[in-house]
Amino acid sequence: MNAGVWHWYPTYGGGKEDFDFKWLESFKNLADFGADYERYGNGEGFRTYQELLGDQISCDSSRVYLAKSRRFLQLR
């Protein structure tokens, strides 16, 4: 996997969240994103995922965003 991965957990006493954690993956570019899915599908990464996690994780709503980093933008 060639991605950055983050997990966020609800705070204690923060409310009545209906999730255990949020999982985010980021890729440098669409080519890396596509290569990761290639490994997952045709490279049978899904088998390893199933062996390790089984039915322990479910995703109720997956999303994909395309963004551009503005962190190193040159200011005029």
PDB file of N, CA, C, O and CB in Angstrom:
ATOM      1  N   MET A   1       0.845  -1.173   0.000  1.00  0.00           N
ATOM      2  CA  MET A   1       0.000   0.000   0.000  1.00  0.00           C
ATOM      3  C   MET A   1       0.889   1.234   0.000  1.00  0.00           C
ATOM      4  O   MET A   1       1.867   1.312   0.744  1.00  0.00           O
ATOM      5  CB  MET A   1      -0.961  -0.001   1.216  1.00  0.00           C
ATOM      6  N   ASN A   2       0.545   2.171  -0.824  1.00  0.00           N
ATOM      7  CA  ASN A   2       1.347   3.373  -0.971  1.00  0.00           C
ATOM      8  C   ASN A   2       0.512   4.593  -0.579  1.00  0.00           C
ATOM      9  O   ASN A   2       0.391   5.547  -1.348  1.00  0.00           O
ATOM     10  CB  ASN A   2       1.875   3.509  -2.423  1.00  0.00           C
ATOM     11  N   ALA A   3      -0.061   4.551   0.623  1.00  0.00           N
ATOM     12  CA  ALA A   3      -0.990   5.600   1.044  1.00  0.00           C
ATOM     13  C   ALA A   3      -0.672   6.070   2.453  1.00  0.00           C
ATOM     14  O   ALA A   3      -0.018   5.375   3.230  1.00  0.00           O
ATOM     15  CB  ALA A   3      -2.436   5.101   0.971  1.00  0.00           C
ATOM     16  N   GLY A   4      -1.149   7.263   2.759  1.00  0.00           N
ATOM     17  CA  GLY A   4      -1.170   7.719   4.144  1.00  0.00           C
ATOM     18  C   GLY A   4      -2.481   7.264   4.747  1.00  0.00           C
ATOM     19  O   GLY A   4      -3.520   7.359   4.094  1.00  0.00           O
ATOM     20  N   VAL A   5      -2.461   6.774   5.973  1.00  0.00           N
ATOM     21  CA  VAL A   5      -3.676   6.267   6.617  1.00  0.00           C
ATOM     22  C   VAL A   5      -3.839   6.945   7.972  1.00  0.00           C
ATOM     23  O   VAL A   5      -2.897   7.018   8.761  1.00  0.00           O
ATOM     24  CB  VAL A   5      -3.623   4.715   6.779  1.00  0.00           C
ATOM     25  N   TRP A   6      -5.053   7.440   8.231  1.00  0.00           N
ATOM     26  CA  TRP A   6      -5.369   8.066   9.510  1.00  0.00           C
ATOM     27  C   TRP A   6      -6.621   7.438  10.084  1.00  0.00           C
ATOM     28  O   TRP A   6      -7.520   7.020   9.354  1.00  0.00           O
ATOM     29  CB  TRP A   6      -5.549   9.590   9.355  1.00  0.00           C
ATOM     30  N   HIS A   7      -6.663   7.378  11.410  1.00  0.00           N
ATOM     31  CA  HIS A   7      -7.861   6.931  12.131  1.00  0.00           C
ATOM     32  C   HIS A   7      -8.241   8.010  13.123  1.00  0.00           C
ATOM     33  O   HIS A   7      -7.379   8.559  13.809  1.00  0.00           O
ATOM     34  CB  HIS A   7      -7.624   5.562  12.856  1.00  0.00           C
ATOM     35  N   TRP A   8      -9.527   8.316  13.203  1.00  0.00           N
ATOM     36  CA  TRP A   8     -10.040   9.231  14.223  1.00  0.00           C
ATOM     37  C   TRP A   8     -11.039   8.478  15.068  1.00  0.00           C
ATOM     38  O   TRP A   8     -11.871   7.731  14.551  1.00  0.00           O
ATOM     39  CB  TRP A   8     -10.689  10.500  13.588  1.00  0.00           C
ATOM     40  N   TYR A   9     -10.953   8.679  16.384  1.00  0.00           N
ATOM     41  CA  TYR A   9     -11.839   8.020  17.327  1.00  0.00           C
ATOM     42  C   TYR A   9     -12.672   9.063  18.052  1.00  0.00           C
ATOM     43  O   TYR A   9     -12.180  10.154  18.338  1.00  0.00           O
ATOM     44  CB  TYR A   9     -11.041   7.166  18.329  1.00  0.00           C
ATOM     45  N   PRO A  10     -13.937   8.745  18.356  1.00  0.00           N
ATOM     46  CA  PRO A  10     -14.743   9.706  19.101  1.00  0.00           C
ATOM     47  C   PRO A  10     -14.169   9.901  20.509  1.00  0.00           C
ATOM     48  O   PRO A  10     -13.588   8.982  21.087  1.00  0.00           O
ATOM     49  CB  PRO A  10     -16.215   9.236  19.176  1.00  0.00           C
ATOM     50  N   THR A  11     -14.338  11.083  21.037  1.00  0.00           N
ATOM     51  CA  THR A  11     -13.850  11.359  22.387  1.00  0.00           C
ATOM     52  C   THR A  11     -14.812  10.795  23.416  1.00  0.00           C
ATOM     53  O   THR A  11     -16.006  10.649  23.152  1.00  0.00           O
ATOM     54  CB  THR A  11     -13.661  12.870  22.604  1.00  0.00           C
ATOM     55  N   TYR A  12     -14.284  10.479  24.588  1.00  0.00           N
ATOM     56  CA  TYR A  12     -15.131   9.990  25.666  1.00  0.00           C
ATOM     57  C   TYR A  12     -16.080  11.093  26.105  1.00  0.00           C
ATOM     58  O   TYR A  12     -15.660  12.225  26.346  1.00  0.00           O
ATOM     59  CB  TYR A  12     -14.281   9.495  26.855  1.00  0.00           C
ATOM     60  N   GLY A  13     -17.341  10.765  26.206  1.00  0.00           N
ATOM     61  CA  GLY A  13     -18.329  11.743  26.608  1.00  0.00           C
ATOM     62  C   GLY A  13     -18.648  12.754  25.543  1.00  0.00           C
ATOM     63  O   GLY A  13     -19.281  13.771  25.825  1.00  0.00           O
ATOM     64  N   GLY A  14     -18.219  12.494  24.305  1.00  0.00           N
ATOM     65  CA  GLY A  14     -18.408  13.462  23.237  1.00  0.00           C
ATOM     66  C   GLY A  14     -19.797  13.479  22.635  1.00  0.00           C
ATOM     67  O   GLY A  14     -20.145  14.422  21.924  1.00  0.00           O
ATOM     68  N   GLY A  15     -20.577  12.489  22.894  1.00  0.00           N
ATOM     69  CA  GLY A  15     -21.918  12.439  22.307  1.00  0.00           C
ATOM     70  C   GLY A  15     -22.333  11.020  22.023  1.00  0.00           C
ATOM     71  O   GLY A  15     -21.776  10.073  22.579  1.00  0.00           O
ATOM     72  N   LYS A  16     -23.293  10.878  21.173  1.00  0.00           N
ATOM     73  CA  LYS A  16     -23.831   9.557  20.850  1.00  0.00           C
ATOM     74  C   LYS A  16     -23.450   9.158  19.430  1.00  0.00           C
ATOM     75  O   LYS A  16     -24.316   8.905  18.593  1.00  0.00           O
ATOM     76  CB  LYS A  16     -25.361   9.538  21.017  1.00  0.00           C
ATOM     77  N   GLU A  17     -22.155   9.105  19.169  1.00  0.00           N
ATOM     78  CA  GLU A  17     -21.676   8.727  17.836  1.00  0.00           C
ATOM     79  C   GLU A  17     -22.105   7.311  17.513  1.00  0.00           C
ATOM     80  O   GLU A  17     -22.133   6.442  18.384  1.00  0.00           O
ATOM     81  CB  GLU A  17     -20.144   8.854  17.745  1.00  0.00           C
ATOM     82  N   ASP A  18     -22.437   7.088  16.260  1.00  0.00           N
ATOM     83  CA  ASP A  18     -22.846   5.751  15.835  1.00  0.00           C
ATOM     84  C   ASP A  18     -21.727   5.045  15.062  1.00  0.00           C
ATOM     85  O   ASP A  18     -21.990   4.208  14.198  1.00  0.00           O
ATOM     86  CB  ASP A  18     -24.111   5.834  14.971  1.00  0.00           C
ATOM     87  N   PHE A  19     -20.476   5.394  15.382  1.00  0.00           N
ATOM     88  CA  PHE A  19     -19.323   4.759  14.745  1.00  0.00           C
ATOM     89  C   PHE A  19     -18.237   4.536  15.797  1.00  0.00           C
ATOM     90  O   PHE A  19     -18.206   5.209  16.828  1.00  0.00           O
ATOM     91  CB  PHE A  19     -18.784   5.628  13.562  1.00  0.00           C
ATOM     92  N   ASP A  20     -17.356   3.591  15.523  1.00  0.00           N
ATOM     93  CA  ASP A  20     -16.226   3.316  16.416  1.00  0.00           C
ATOM     94  C   ASP A  20     -15.019   4.158  16.050  1.00  0.00           C
ATOM     95  O   ASP A  20     -14.292   4.625  16.927  1.00  0.00           O
ATOM     96  CB  ASP A  20     -15.858   1.836  16.373  1.00  0.00           C
ATOM     97  N   PHE A  21     -14.804   4.353  14.754  1.00  0.00           N
ATOM     98  CA  PHE A  21     -13.712   5.206  14.293  1.00  0.00           C
ATOM     99  C   PHE A  21     -13.934   5.568  12.835  1.00  0.00           C
ATOM    100  O   PHE A  21     -14.711   4.920  12.133  1.00  0.00           O
ATOM    101  CB  PHE A  21     -12.345   4.508  14.479  1.00  0.00           C
ATOM    102  N   LYS A  22     -13.250   6.602  12.390  1.00  0.00           N
ATOM    103  CA  LYS A  22     -13.248   7.010  10.985  1.00  0.00           C
ATOM    104  C   LYS A  22     -11.883   6.643  10.406  1.00  0.00           C
ATOM    105  O   LYS A  22     -10.862   6.794  11.076  1.00  0.00           O
ATOM    106  CB  LYS A  22     -13.548   8.557  10.824  1.00  0.00           C
ATOM    107  N   TRP A  23     -11.865   6.172   9.190  1.00  0.00           N
ATOM    108  CA  TRP A  23     -10.649   5.715   8.522  1.00  0.00           C
ATOM    109  C   TRP A  23     -10.472   6.528   7.238  1.00  0.00           C
ATOM    110  O   TRP A  23     -11.377   6.590   6.406  1.00  0.00           O
ATOM    111  CB  TRP A  23     -10.712   4.175   8.213  1.00  0.00           C
ATOM    112  N   LEU A  24      -9.315   7.141   7.086  1.00  0.00           N
ATOM    113  CA  LEU A  24      -9.026   7.949   5.907  1.00  0.00           C
ATOM    114  C   LEU A  24      -7.726   7.486   5.276  1.00  0.00           C
ATOM    115  O   LEU A  24      -6.736   7.251   5.970  1.00  0.00           O
ATOM    116  CB  LEU A  24      -8.950   9.445   6.267  1.00  0.00           C
ATOM    117  N   GLU A  25      -7.734   7.357   3.969  1.00  0.00           N
ATOM    118  CA  GLU A  25      -6.521   7.049   3.209  1.00  0.00           C
ATOM    119  C   GLU A  25      -6.284   8.183   2.235  1.00  0.00           C
ATOM    120  O   GLU A  25      -7.232   8.716   1.657  1.00  0.00           O
ATOM    121  CB  GLU A  25      -6.636   5.677   2.460  1.00  0.00           C
ATOM    122  N   SER A  26      -5.025   8.557   2.047  1.00  0.00           N
ATOM    123  CA  SER A  26      -4.696   9.583   1.065  1.00  0.00           C
ATOM    124  C   SER A  26      -3.583   9.073   0.158  1.00  0.00           C
ATOM    125  O   SER A  26      -2.726   8.292   0.570  1.00  0.00           O
ATOM    126  CB  SER A  26      -4.276  10.905   1.760  1.00  0.00           C
ATOM    127  N   PHE A  27      -3.621   9.538  -1.087  1.00  0.00           N
ATOM    128  CA  PHE A  27      -2.638   9.145  -2.089  1.00  0.00           C
ATOM    129  C   PHE A  27      -2.039  10.383  -2.706  1.00  0.00           C
ATOM    130  O   PHE A  27      -2.701  11.416  -2.811  1.00  0.00           O
ATOM    131  CB  PHE A  27      -3.269   8.250  -3.171  1.00  0.00           C
ATOM    132  N   LYS A  28      -0.798  10.287  -3.113  1.00  0.00           N
ATOM    133  CA  LYS A  28      -0.107  11.416  -3.730  1.00  0.00           C
ATOM    134  C   LYS A  28      -0.745  11.813  -5.059  1.00  0.00           C
ATOM    135  O   LYS A  28      -0.797  12.993  -5.406  1.00  0.00           O
ATOM    136  CB  LYS A  28       1.362  11.078  -3.942  1.00  0.00           C
ATOM    137  N   ASN A  29      -1.228  10.818  -5.795  1.00  0.00           N
ATOM    138  CA  ASN A  29      -1.826  11.095  -7.100  1.00  0.00           C
ATOM    139  C   ASN A  29      -2.763   9.949  -7.473  1.00  0.00           C
ATOM    140  O   ASN A  29      -2.828   8.936  -6.778  1.00  0.00           O
ATOM    141  CB  ASN A  29      -0.728  11.291  -8.190  1.00  0.00           C
ATOM    142  N   LEU A  30      -3.478  10.119  -8.563  1.00  0.00           N
ATOM    143  CA  LEU A  30      -4.439   9.100  -8.989  1.00  0.00           C
ATOM    144  C   LEU A  30      -3.760   7.818  -9.441  1.00  0.00           C
ATOM    145  O   LEU A  30      -4.348   6.742  -9.338  1.00  0.00           O
ATOM    146  CB  LEU A  30      -5.302   9.636 -10.107  1.00  0.00           C
ATOM    147  N   ALA A  31      -2.528   7.912  -9.942  1.00  0.00           N
ATOM    148  CA  ALA A  31      -1.800   6.704 -10.350  1.00  0.00           C
ATOM    149  C   ALA A  31      -1.527   5.814  -9.140  1.00  0.00           C
ATOM    150  O   ALA A  31      -1.685   4.596  -9.224  1.00  0.00           O
ATOM    151  CB  ALA A  31      -0.470   7.076 -11.050  1.00  0.00           C
ATOM    152  N   ASP A  32      -1.118   6.410  -8.011  1.00  0.00           N
ATOM    153  CA  ASP A  32      -0.898   5.624  -6.787  1.00  0.00           C
ATOM    154  C   ASP A  32      -2.204   5.023  -6.276  1.00  0.00           C
ATOM    155  O   ASP A  32      -2.236   3.881  -5.818  1.00  0.00           O
ATOM    156  CB  ASP A  32      -0.262   6.499  -5.693  1.00  0.00           C
ATOM    157  N   PHE A  33      -3.273   5.799  -6.359  1.00  0.00           N
ATOM    158  CA  PHE A  33      -4.590   5.319  -5.952  1.00  0.00           C
ATOM    159  C   PHE A  33      -4.993   4.105  -6.793  1.00  0.00           C
ATOM    160  O   PHE A  33      -5.440   3.092  -6.255  1.00  0.00           O
ATOM    161  CB  PHE A  33      -5.644   6.445  -6.087  1.00  0.00           C
ATOM    162  N   GLY A  34      -4.830   4.214  -8.114  1.00  0.00           N
ATOM    163  CA  GLY A  34      -5.169   3.110  -9.005  1.00  0.00           C
ATOM    164  C   GLY A  34      -4.292   1.891  -8.788  1.00  0.00           C
ATOM    165  O   GLY A  34      -4.775   0.760  -8.849  1.00  0.00           O
ATOM    166  N   ALA A  35      -2.995   2.112  -8.533  1.00  0.00           N
ATOM    167  CA  ALA A  35      -2.076   0.986  -8.290  1.00  0.00           C
ATOM    168  C   ALA A  35      -2.461   0.247  -7.014  1.00  0.00           C
ATOM    169  O   ALA A  35      -2.360  -0.979  -6.954  1.00  0.00           O
ATOM    170  CB  ALA A  35      -0.613   1.485  -8.193  1.00  0.00           C
ATOM    171  N   ASP A  36      -2.902   0.979  -5.996  1.00  0.00           N
ATOM    172  CA  ASP A  36      -3.328   0.343  -4.752  1.00  0.00           C
ATOM    173  C   ASP A  36      -4.556  -0.529  -4.982  1.00  0.00           C
ATOM    174  O   ASP A  36      -4.630  -1.648  -4.476  1.00  0.00           O
ATOM    175  CB  ASP A  36      -3.622   1.401  -3.683  1.00  0.00           C
ATOM    176  N   TYR A  37      -5.508  -0.022  -5.737  1.00  0.00           N
ATOM    177  CA  TYR A  37      -6.700  -0.823  -6.029  1.00  0.00           C
ATOM    178  C   TYR A  37      -6.373  -2.010  -6.929  1.00  0.00           C
ATOM    179  O   TYR A  37      -7.014  -3.056  -6.833  1.00  0.00           O
ATOM    180  CB  TYR A  37      -7.773   0.045  -6.685  1.00  0.00           C
ATOM    181  N   GLU A  38      -5.397  -1.856  -7.788  1.00  0.00           N
ATOM    182  CA  GLU A  38      -4.935  -2.983  -8.611  1.00  0.00           C
ATOM    183  C   GLU A  38      -4.378  -4.093  -7.723  1.00  0.00           C
ATOM    184  O   GLU A  38      -4.690  -5.267  -7.918  1.00  0.00           O
ATOM    185  CB  GLU A  38      -3.858  -2.516  -9.626  1.00  0.00           C
ATOM    186  N   ARG A  39      -3.555  -3.714  -6.751  1.00  0.00           N
ATOM    187  CA  ARG A  39      -2.994  -4.702  -5.812  1.00  0.00           C
ATOM    188  C   ARG A  39      -4.093  -5.343  -4.973  1.00  0.00           C
ATOM    189  O   ARG A  39      -4.057  -6.544  -4.702  1.00  0.00           O
ATOM    190  CB  ARG A  39      -1.950  -4.041  -4.890  1.00  0.00           C
ATOM    191  N   TYR A  40      -5.060  -4.545  -4.569  1.00  0.00           N
ATOM    192  CA  TYR A  40      -6.159  -5.056  -3.745  1.00  0.00           C
ATOM    193  C   TYR A  40      -7.013  -6.051  -4.519  1.00  0.00           C
ATOM    194  O   TYR A  40      -7.379  -7.102  -3.992  1.00  0.00           O
ATOM    195  CB  TYR A  40      -7.029  -3.904  -3.243  1.00  0.00           C
ATOM    196  N   GLY A  41      -7.329  -5.724  -5.763  1.00  0.00           N
ATOM    197  CA  GLY A  41      -8.196  -6.583  -6.567  1.00  0.00           C
ATOM    198  C   GLY A  41      -7.442  -7.699  -7.260  1.00  0.00           C
ATOM    199  O   GLY A  41      -7.552  -8.860  -6.867  1.00  0.00           O
ATOM    200  N   ASN A  42      -6.684  -7.364  -8.275  1.00  0.00           N
ATOM    201  CA  ASN A  42      -5.985  -8.371  -9.069  1.00  0.00           C
ATOM    202  C   ASN A  42      -4.795  -8.977  -8.345  1.00  0.00           C
ATOM    203  O   ASN A  42      -4.412 -10.112  -8.630  1.00  0.00           O
ATOM    204  CB  ASN A  42      -5.527  -7.771 -10.363  1.00  0.00           C
ATOM    205  N   GLY A  43      -4.202  -8.235  -7.407  1.00  0.00           N
ATOM    206  CA  GLY A  43      -3.096  -8.775  -6.622  1.00  0.00           C
ATOM    207  C   GLY A  43      -3.566  -9.568  -5.416  1.00  0.00           C
ATOM    208  O   GLY A  43      -2.753 -10.042  -4.622  1.00  0.00           O
ATOM    209  N   GLU A  44      -4.877  -9.713  -5.280  1.00  0.00           N
ATOM    210  CA  GLU A  44      -5.528 -10.489  -4.223  1.00  0.00           C
ATOM    211  C   GLU A  44      -5.260  -9.960  -2.821  1.00  0.00           C
ATOM    212  O   GLU A  44      -5.242 -10.723  -1.856  1.00  0.00           O
ATOM    213  CB  GLU A  44      -5.084 -11.912  -4.301  1.00  0.00           C
ATOM    214  N   GLY A  45      -5.048  -8.637  -2.712  1.00  0.00           N
ATOM    215  CA  GLY A  45      -4.929  -8.028  -1.393  1.00  0.00           C
ATOM    216  C   GLY A  45      -6.200  -8.174  -0.575  1.00  0.00           C
ATOM    217  O   GLY A  45      -6.159  -8.150   0.655  1.00  0.00           O
ATOM    218  N   PHE A  46      -7.331  -8.326  -1.259  1.00  0.00           N
ATOM    219  CA  PHE A  46      -8.595  -8.514  -0.567  1.00  0.00           C
ATOM    220  C   PHE A  46      -8.590  -9.798   0.267  1.00  0.00           C
ATOM    221  O   PHE A  46      -9.261  -9.874   1.296  1.00  0.00           O
ATOM    222  CB  PHE A  46      -9.741  -8.543  -1.571  1.00  0.00           C
ATOM    223  N   ARG A  47      -7.840 -10.796  -0.174  1.00  0.00           N
ATOM    224  CA  ARG A  47      -7.756 -12.042   0.616  1.00  0.00           C
ATOM    225  C   ARG A  47      -7.035 -11.805   1.941  1.00  0.00           C
ATOM    226  O   ARG A  47      -7.473 -12.297   2.981  1.00  0.00           O
ATOM    227  CB  ARG A  47      -7.028 -13.144  -0.187  1.00  0.00           C
ATOM    228  N   THR A  48      -5.941 -11.063   1.910  1.00  0.00           N
ATOM    229  CA  THR A  48      -5.209 -10.738   3.134  1.00  0.00           C
ATOM    230  C   THR A  48      -6.082  -9.900   4.054  1.00  0.00           C
ATOM    231  O   THR A  48      -6.135 -10.146   5.259  1.00  0.00           O
ATOM    232  CB  THR A  48      -3.897  -9.991   2.809  1.00  0.00           C
ATOM    233  N   TYR A  49      -6.768  -8.906   3.489  1.00  0.00           N
ATOM    234  CA  TYR A  49      -7.676  -8.065   4.266  1.00  0.00           C
ATOM    235  C   TYR A  49      -8.724  -8.930   4.969  1.00  0.00           C
ATOM    236  O   TYR A  49      -8.994  -8.743   6.156  1.00  0.00           O
ATOM    237  CB  TYR A  49      -8.361  -7.018   3.356  1.00  0.00           C
ATOM    238  N   GLN A  50      -9.311  -9.874   4.236  1.00  0.00           N
ATOM    239  CA  GLN A  50     -10.340 -10.745   4.811  1.00  0.00           C
ATOM    240  C   GLN A  50      -9.763 -11.647   5.897  1.00  0.00           C
ATOM    241  O   GLN A  50     -10.413 -11.876   6.917  1.00  0.00           O
ATOM    242  CB  GLN A  50     -10.987 -11.596   3.716  1.00  0.00           C
ATOM    243  N   GLU A  51      -8.561 -12.158   5.695  1.00  0.00           N
ATOM    244  CA  GLU A  51      -7.930 -13.007   6.706  1.00  0.00           C
ATOM    245  C   GLU A  51      -7.650 -12.235   7.992  1.00  0.00           C
ATOM    246  O   GLU A  51      -7.848 -12.756   9.090  1.00  0.00           O
ATOM    247  CB  GLU A  51      -6.633 -13.598   6.163  1.00  0.00           C
ATOM    248  N   LEU A  52      -7.187 -10.987   7.854  1.00  0.00           N
ATOM    249  CA  LEU A  52      -6.826 -10.184   9.018  1.00  0.00           C
ATOM    250  C   LEU A  52      -8.030  -9.594   9.734  1.00  0.00           C
ATOM    251  O   LEU A  52      -8.084  -9.595  10.964  1.00  0.00           O
ATOM    252  CB  LEU A  52      -5.905  -9.080   8.606  1.00  0.00           C
ATOM    253  N   LEU A  53      -8.990  -9.093   8.979  1.00  0.00           N
ATOM    254  CA  LEU A  53     -10.089  -8.333   9.585  1.00  0.00           C
ATOM    255  C   LEU A  53     -11.441  -9.029   9.510  1.00  0.00           C
ATOM    256  O   LEU A  53     -12.321  -8.771  10.332  1.00  0.00           O
ATOM    257  CB  LEU A  53     -10.195  -7.000   8.924  1.00  0.00           C
ATOM    258  N   GLY A  54     -11.608  -9.904   8.534  1.00  0.00           N
ATOM    259  CA  GLY A  54     -12.885 -10.605   8.409  1.00  0.00           C
ATOM    260  C   GLY A  54     -14.051  -9.638   8.389  1.00  0.00           C
ATOM    261  O   GLY A  54     -14.064  -8.677   7.619  1.00  0.00           O
ATOM    262  N   ASP A  55     -15.029  -9.899   9.242  1.00  0.00           N
ATOM    263  CA  ASP A  55     -16.205  -9.040   9.310  1.00  0.00           C
ATOM    264  C   ASP A  55     -16.114  -8.026  10.451  1.00  0.00           C
ATOM    265  O   ASP A  55     -17.136  -7.505  10.898  1.00  0.00           O
ATOM    266  CB  ASP A  55     -17.452  -9.885   9.472  1.00  0.00           C
ATOM    267  N   GLN A  56     -14.907  -7.747  10.921  1.00  0.00           N
ATOM    268  CA  GLN A  56     -14.717  -6.820  12.034  1.00  0.00           C
ATOM    269  C   GLN A  56     -14.915  -5.359  11.634  1.00  0.00           C
ATOM    270  O   GLN A  56     -15.205  -4.517  12.485  1.00  0.00           O
ATOM    271  CB  GLN A  56     -13.337  -6.998  12.614  1.00  0.00           C
ATOM    272  N   ILE A  57     -14.762  -5.055  10.346  1.00  0.00           N
ATOM    273  CA  ILE A  57     -14.900  -3.679   9.869  1.00  0.00           C
ATOM    274  C   ILE A  57     -15.948  -3.651   8.769  1.00  0.00           C
ATOM    275  O   ILE A  57     -15.947  -4.478   7.857  1.00  0.00           O
ATOM    276  CB  ILE A  57     -13.537  -3.115   9.355  1.00  0.00           C
ATOM    277  N   SER A  58     -16.835  -2.682   8.880  1.00  0.00           N
ATOM    278  CA  SER A  58     -17.798  -2.467   7.804  1.00  0.00           C
ATOM    279  C   SER A  58     -17.797  -0.982   7.457  1.00  0.00           C
ATOM    280  O   SER A  58     -17.514  -0.132   8.301  1.00  0.00           O
ATOM    281  CB  SER A  58     -19.232  -2.952   8.214  1.00  0.00           C
ATOM    282  N   CYS A  59     -18.110  -0.695   6.237  1.00  0.00           N
ATOM    283  CA  CYS A  59     -18.126   0.690   5.755  1.00  0.00           C
ATOM    284  C   CYS A  59     -19.548   1.024   5.341  1.00  0.00           C
ATOM    285  O   CYS A  59     -20.104   0.409   4.431  1.00  0.00           O
ATOM    286  CB  CYS A  59     -17.125   0.901   4.561  1.00  0.00           C
ATOM    287  N   ASP A  60     -20.128   2.000   6.015  1.00  0.00           N
ATOM    288  CA  ASP A  60     -21.508   2.349   5.687  1.00  0.00           C
ATOM    289  C   ASP A  60     -21.610   3.336   4.537  1.00  0.00           C
ATOM    290  O   ASP A  60     -22.646   3.415   3.876  1.00  0.00           O
ATOM    291  CB  ASP A  60     -22.192   2.920   6.895  1.00  0.00           C
ATOM    292  N   SER A  61     -20.552   4.083   4.293  1.00  0.00           N
ATOM    293  CA  SER A  61     -20.618   5.096   3.234  1.00  0.00           C
ATOM    294  C   SER A  61     -19.210   5.490   2.815  1.00  0.00           C
ATOM    295  O   SER A  61     -18.561   6.304   3.472  1.00  0.00           O
ATOM    296  CB  SER A  61     -21.414   6.343   3.706  1.00  0.00           C
ATOM    297  N   SER A  62     -18.747   4.912   1.729  1.00  0.00           N
ATOM    298  CA  SER A  62     -17.402   5.269   1.264  1.00  0.00           C
ATOM    299  C   SER A  62     -17.491   6.494   0.369  1.00  0.00           C
ATOM    300  O   SER A  62     -18.490   6.717  -0.314  1.00  0.00           O
ATOM    301  CB  SER A  62     -16.735   4.085   0.504  1.00  0.00           C
ATOM    302  N   ARG A  63     -16.429   7.280   0.389  1.00  0.00           N
ATOM    303  CA  ARG A  63     -16.382   8.510  -0.390  1.00  0.00           C
ATOM    304  C   ARG A  63     -15.007   8.652  -1.022  1.00  0.00           C
ATOM    305  O   ARG A  63     -14.019   8.134  -0.501  1.00  0.00           O
ATOM    306  CB  ARG A  63     -16.712   9.739   0.490  1.00  0.00           C
ATOM    307  N   VAL A  64     -14.948   9.355  -2.143  1.00  0.00           N
ATOM    308  CA  VAL A  64     -13.683   9.677  -2.780  1.00  0.00           C
ATOM    309  C   VAL A  64     -13.685  11.172  -3.070  1.00  0.00           C
ATOM    310  O   VAL A  64     -14.629  11.699  -3.660  1.00  0.00           O
ATOM    311  CB  VAL A  64     -13.464   8.836  -4.087  1.00  0.00           C
ATOM    312  N   TYR A  65     -12.623  11.846  -2.651  1.00  0.00           N
ATOM    313  CA  TYR A  65     -12.467  13.270  -2.905  1.00  0.00           C
ATOM    314  C   TYR A  65     -11.183  13.496  -3.686  1.00  0.00           C
ATOM    315  O   TYR A  65     -10.183  12.812  -3.467  1.00  0.00           O
ATOM    316  CB  TYR A  65     -12.459  14.075  -1.581  1.00  0.00           C
ATOM    317  N   LEU A  66     -11.216  14.437  -4.577  1.00  0.00           N
ATOM    318  CA  LEU A  66     -10.028  14.841  -5.313  1.00  0.00           C
ATOM    319  C   LEU A  66      -9.698  16.256  -4.860  1.00  0.00           C
ATOM    320  O   LEU A  66     -10.497  17.174  -5.045  1.00  0.00           O
ATOM    321  CB  LEU A  66     -10.246  14.761  -6.878  1.00  0.00           C
ATOM    322  N   ALA A  67      -8.524  16.433  -4.269  1.00  0.00           N
ATOM    323  CA  ALA A  67      -8.148  17.727  -3.710  1.00  0.00           C
ATOM    324  C   ALA A  67      -6.737  18.082  -4.126  1.00  0.00           C
ATOM    325  O   ALA A  67      -5.948  17.217  -4.505  1.00  0.00           O
ATOM    326  CB  ALA A  67      -8.268  17.718  -2.182  1.00  0.00           C
ATOM    327  N   LYS A  68      -6.434  19.347  -4.050  1.00  0.00           N
ATOM    328  CA  LYS A  68      -5.094  19.828  -4.352  1.00  0.00           C
ATOM    329  C   LYS A  68      -4.534  20.496  -3.108  1.00  0.00           C
ATOM    330  O   LYS A  68      -5.184  21.351  -2.507  1.00  0.00           O
ATOM    331  CB  LYS A  68      -5.102  20.809  -5.560  1.00  0.00           C
ATOM    332  N   SER A  69      -3.340  20.110  -2.729  1.00  0.00           N
ATOM    333  CA  SER A  69      -2.703  20.691  -1.547  1.00  0.00           C
ATOM    334  C   SER A  69      -2.360  22.148  -1.808  1.00  0.00           C
ATOM    335  O   SER A  69      -1.794  22.485  -2.849  1.00  0.00           O
ATOM    336  CB  SER A  69      -1.435  19.899  -1.159  1.00  0.00           C
ATOM    337  N   ARG A  70      -2.696  22.990  -0.881  1.00  0.00           N
ATOM    338  CA  ARG A  70      -2.363  24.411  -0.964  1.00  0.00           C
ATOM    339  C   ARG A  70      -1.272  24.770   0.050  1.00  0.00           C
ATOM    340  O   ARG A  70      -0.950  25.946   0.221  1.00  0.00           O
ATOM    341  CB  ARG A  70      -3.621  25.273  -0.726  1.00  0.00           C
ATOM    342  N   ARG A  71      -0.723  23.800   0.699  1.00  0.00           N
ATOM    343  CA  ARG A  71       0.243  24.027   1.769  1.00  0.00           C
ATOM    344  C   ARG A  71       1.494  24.745   1.288  1.00  0.00           C
ATOM    345  O   ARG A  71       2.008  25.623   1.981  1.00  0.00           O
ATOM    346  CB  ARG A  71       0.626  22.717   2.398  1.00  0.00           C
ATOM    347  N   PHE A  72       1.985  24.387   0.121  1.00  0.00           N
ATOM    348  CA  PHE A  72       3.230  24.953  -0.372  1.00  0.00           C
ATOM    349  C   PHE A  72       3.006  25.942  -1.519  1.00  0.00           C
ATOM    350  O   PHE A  72       3.895  26.173  -2.338  1.00  0.00           O
ATOM    351  CB  PHE A  72       4.152  23.844  -0.823  1.00  0.00           C
ATOM    352  N   LEU A  73       1.833  26.506  -1.560  1.00  0.00           N
ATOM    353  CA  LEU A  73       1.504  27.481  -2.596  1.00  0.00           C
ATOM    354  C   LEU A  73       2.319  28.746  -2.431  1.00  0.00           C
ATOM    355  O   LEU A  73       2.424  29.280  -1.327  1.00  0.00           O
ATOM    356  CB  LEU A  73       0.019  27.812  -2.568  1.00  0.00           C
ATOM    357  N   GLN A  74       2.892  29.227  -3.512  1.00  0.00           N
ATOM    358  CA  GLN A  74       3.671  30.459  -3.472  1.00  0.00           C
ATOM    359  C   GLN A  74       2.719  31.649  -3.371  1.00  0.00           C
ATOM    360  O   GLN A  74       1.815  31.789  -4.195  1.00  0.00           O
ATOM    361  CB  GLN A  74       4.583  30.582  -4.727  1.00  0.00           C
ATOM    362  N   LEU A  75       2.908  32.485  -2.393  1.00  0.00           N
ATOM    363  CA  LEU A  75       2.110  33.690  -2.238  1.00  0.00           C
ATOM    364  C   LEU A  75       2.767  34.827  -2.983  1.00  0.00           C
ATOM    365  O   LEU A  75       3.993  34.937  -2.973  1.00  0.00           O
ATOM    366  CB  LEU A  75       1.927  34.046  -0.757  1.00  0.00           C
ATOM    367  N   ARG A  76       1.994  35.674  -3.625  1.00  0.00           N
ATOM    368  CA  ARG A  76       2.551  36.796  -4.386  1.00  0.00           C
ATOM    369  C   ARG A  76       2.643  38.019  -3.511  1.00  0.00           C
ATOM    370  O   ARG A  76       3.088  39.072  -3.967  1.00  0.00           O
ATOM    371  CB  ARG A  76       1.704  37.097  -5.627  1.00  0.00           C
TER     372      ARG A  76
END
